[in-house]
């Protein structure tokens, strides 16, 4: 896939030249004219701060060099620049960015199931909930526990239990939206956070997930899950922790009732 390059230069002729160079190498090119301001904005935004910035400046412009590094630039190319040297620096920064992204992904994704891990959940779920709260939209939470995983591990071995967990997550994600967050927060425990989802929709989705897991064995093993659901009320300005606590209480009721069921906080149960 082609990388996207933002070319920034306050001289239109230089801008056109750089655009032509990168476009000829199949990069997707955008442009801007104020390099220092663009760099500062990129580095101030946590979602973009890892984007590498290479600035082009005249060799004698020491002040610009200092301003650029202060703004967060990773590298510089001096004018008049050599095309091959510029491309080599771009390729180098793209490699570093990809390596960084791989390291971040490994740190934030559960290696067994490929669901997000607790660290990612703690960092991103509150932001999702805050955005919903600001827009006065509900956010729903599903607390999910795989029933009797210990017995599966004891009877068939931990490798079988691992395959069960991976298949469970695969079935979850195929039934959810890309905007929904799935995180593994314990050995057999998962949380799903669904923005813009009301209590009725959360209950319906939870029952669909429960059926999707329970209706088809995993490698000949009967697997079921228990689910507790809760959803925030937009008018109540509820923090995510309160919604999580209510979903956890509902999950506890589902497990106490025998498992393989969904309980919506304050609304009763569905399932076995």
N, C-alpha and C positions, 0 to 999 in steps of 0.2 A: 504494500500500500504506500502511495506517495506521501511524503512528509509535507506538512504545511509550514511555509516560511513567511514570516512577517518582515518586510523590508522597510526600514525607516531611514529617510534622508531628507534634509530640508532643501536640497537642490533637485529640481525636477529632472534635469538631464541625468544625474546620477541615479535617481530613482528608476527612471525608464531603463537605463542600462542594466541595473541589477535585476529588475523584474524580467527582462529579456533573458539574462543569463540563467536565472533559476528556472524559468519556465521551459527553457530549452532542455533542461535536465529532468523535466517531468515533476518538478515540485509544484505544489499548490501555493500561489503567491498572493499575499495581501500587502497593503502599503499603509504607511503613516508618515508624518513629517516631523514630529517632535520626539526624537529618540529618548531623551532623558525622562520626559513625562511618561511615555509609554513604558519604559523600563521600570520606573517607580510604581506605576499602577500594576504591572504584572507581578512584581515582587511583593506587593502589599496584599495581593489576593491569594489566600492559601490554596485555592484550586488551581492556580497558575504559577505559583512561585517556583516550581521546578523547571519551568521552561527556560532553556539557556538563551542568553542574549549576547550577540556579538556586535560590537559597535565599530563603525568605520570612521576614522578621524585622520586628520593630517598629522604627520610625524611631529610637527612643532607645537601642536595644540595640547600642551601638558595639562592645562586647566580642564579641557574637555575629558582628557584621560582620567583625571581624578574624579570629576563629576560623574563620569560613567561608572567607575568602580563603586563610588558611593551610592549610586542608584541601584546597583546590584548586577552590573554586567559581568559575564564570565570571561570574556575575551575581547580583544581588539584587533582590527586590521587597519593598517595605515594606508593613507592615500599617497600616491597612486597605488592601488592594490594590484597584486598579481592574481589573475583568475584562478590558477591552479592552487595557489596558497589559500585563497578564500574558500574554495570548494573543500579543500582538505580540512580546514578548520570547522566548516559546517558539518562535514561527515563525522568529525571527531566529537563534536557536541551532541549530535544525534545519537551516536553510540553511547555516550555517557548518559544521556537521558533514558535510553532504552534499558541500560543496565540498572539505573536508579529505579525505574518503574518495576523491573523484575524484583529488585530487592524489597520495594514497598509492598508489592503483591504477596511475596512470600511471607512478609511480616504480618499481613492483615487478613490472609486467607487460611482457613483450616486445610492443611495439606491432604487430609483423608477425603473429606466430603466436597471440598471446593466451595463450601459456604463461607461467608465472612466469619471471622473469629470475634471473641469478646472485645479485643482492643478496638477493632473497627467499629463494632456496635456501639461501644461507649463513646467513641468520637463522633459518629455520624448520626445515630438515631435521634439524639436530642435536637440536632439541627433540623432533621426532617420534621420532627414534631413542632419545632418553633416556627418553621415556615408555614405549616398548616394552621397553627394558632394565629399567626399574623394575618392570614387570609381568611380566618374564621371558617376553616374547614376541619372536619373531624379527622382523627388519625386512629386507626384500629391496631390492636396488638393481639397476636396469637401466641400463647405459650404452649409448646408442644413437647411431649415426653414419649419416647418410644417404650411401649409396654414390654416388660419382661426381657429386656436385653441381656441381663445377667444370665438368665436361664439359657438363652440362645448361645452365649459365650461358653457356658459350662458344658452344654450338650454337644455343640458343634465346633467349638474353638473360636478364638478371638478373630481369626481371619474371616470366618463366616459372619461374626458380628460386625466386622468392619464393612463387609460387602452389603450387609443390611443397611447400615447407616448411610453408605454412599447411595444406594438405590432409593432410600427414603428421601434424601435431599434432591435427587434427580426428579423424582415424582413431584416433590413440592414445586421446584422451580419451573417445571413444564406447565404447571397449573396456575402460576402467578404472573403478575405483570413485571416488566423490567424495572419499574419504579419501586417495587416492593423489596424490602431488605430482608434477607434470610441469613441468620447468624447462628452458629453453633456456640452455645454458651456453657455447655457441660458435656459429660461423656455421652449422654443420650438425650440431652435437652437442647431445644432450638427455640428461637424467637423469630417471629415474622412481624415486621412493622409495615403497615399498609397506609400510605397517605391518602387523604380524601376518601375515606371508607367509613361508612356509618355502621351502627351496631347490627342492623339487619344484613347488610352485605357481608360483614365480618363473620356472622354466624353461618351464612350460606357458603362462604369460601372455606371456612373451617370444616364444615361437614363434607364438602367436596374433597378436601385433602384427606380427611379420615377415611372416606370411602376409597379413594384412589390407592391408599396404602393397604387397607384391610381386604379389599376385594380380590387382590391378586398376590399370591405368595411370592416371596423373593427367593429364588433358587430352591424352591420346594419348602421354604420355611414360612409358616403363617406369621405375619407381622401385623401388629395393630399399634395405633397411637392414641393417646389421650390429649385433648386440646382444651385449653381455657381461653376465652375471648373477652375482650373489653374494648370499648371505644370511648374516646374523649368527647365531651360536649363542647362545641366551639364557643358557646356563650359562657362556659364556666371557667375559661382560661386555665384549664388543667395542665399541669406539668406532666411530662412523659412518665416520671417515676410513679405518679399516682395511678396512671393507666396500667402500668406494668404490675403494680401491686394487686390491682383488681383482677387482672388476667391470671396472675399467679394463684390468687385465692380460688378462682374458678377451676384452674388446672388441678389444684389440690382436691377439690370436690370430685372432679372427674376420676382421679386416681382412686380416691376413697370409695367411689361407687363401683369400682371393678375395672376401670379402664375401657378402652375402645369406645370412647364417647366424647362428645363435645358438650361443654357447659359454658354458656354465656353468662357472665357475671350478672346476677340478679334476674335471670330470665329462664332458668331451667336448663334441660339437657336434651340432646339428640344422640342417636347412635344406639349401641347395644344396651 
